[in-house]
Amino acid sequence: MTQSEPQPVTGQPVGLKVDATPALRPGPETLEGRYGRVTRLAPQHAESLWANAKGHDAIWTYMAYGPIADANEFARWIEGRIALDDPYSYAILDPAGRAVGIATLMEIRPQTRVIEVGHILYMPALQRTPLATEAQFLLARYAFETLRYRRYEWKCDALNAPSRRAAQRYGFTFEGLFRQHVIVKGRNRDTAWFSILDGEWPQRKANFERWLSPDNFDAGGRQKLSLGALNNAARS
């Protein structure tokens, strides 16, 4: 339920007062983690990203672009992404420094302190690894704690079941569908909307940290506690 208070003169319900100081825009930060790091996308990442992306057409299905034909076209595409301020693109690097994924901070609205994580391109080498989850944690922590956003959004094609599952596993709350929201590659897209709010972040952060702890994995690298279960318990 929407929180409210009486308007001082009329007594009508109005939203609670908030700090209206604008948030900061994303910058070329390097976010260090235990399993890898997130850093500003750069031309030198193209070779590794292409090596991990080529031949895997399924990673492009729900994106507004791709599949990309060859290494040269891919390098040009990377250069184009780097040139954009919104979305602002980051590379996800494994412990050896190889780029294995891309994620962006986008729909950047400092005045209302709202930002989205999107254009997420996880290569097969990154999928279902601790780094895949840690990258999302690092970006969310940066958005909430450094840039001072109060609403952190995730949107995806309503038919993209893996993305919807990932959003809920990471602690986002499903808010509903925007029907016939956009046209992508000549096809209708209904969009599923999710969010985490600043008041929810401390619990989500604690759950991320608990899941990412080395103690949460056995000798074979299998998780002991599920992040989804931790976040579902926090919602109940």
C-alpha positions, 0 to 999 in steps of 0.5 A: 500500500502506498504510504501517505500523510495528510496534506497540511492544509486540505487533509487529503492524503499525499505521498511522504516527503523524500530527499529531492537532491538529485542522484549522481550519474553513473561513471567509469568506476571499477567495482571489485568483487570476490569472483571478478569485477565490473568496469567501464566497457572499453574497446579492448573488451571486444575480442574476449566478448566476441570469443565468448558470444560467437555461435550462441544466437540464443543470447540475442533473442530478447535483445533489440539487436543481434545476432552479430555476424562477425568480429569486425561488426561486433567491435563496431557495435561495442564502440557504438555502445561505449559512445552512449551515456544512457545506457551506460555500459559496463563489462563483467570480467572474470578473475583472469581479466577476460570480459564475459558479459555486459550490463548497463545502467540506463533510463537514468533519471537523477531528478527522481532518483530512478535508474534501471539495470538492463541490456544484460548480455551474459555469455555462456561462460558467465551464466550460472556462475557466482560472478553472474550474481555478484555483478548484479550485486555490485551494480545495485550496491553502486546505484543505491549507495554511491549514486543515491538512487531510490528506485532500481528497475528491471524490465524484460520481455514478458516471454523471457522466462529466464530474465523474469526468474533472475529478477525475482531471484535477485530480489526485485518485486514484480509490479505488472505487465505493460501490454504492447509496450514496444516493438522489437525486431518487428514483433510485439513486446509486452514488458514485465516490470520489476523494482527494488526500493532503497528501503528494501536494499539493506535486506537485499544486500544482506541476502546477496552477501550471505549467498556470495560468501565462500561458506555458502558453497561446498567443495564442488561449488554447489550452493547451500542456501538459495538466493531466491529462497532468501529473498522470498523469505524477506518478502513474506 
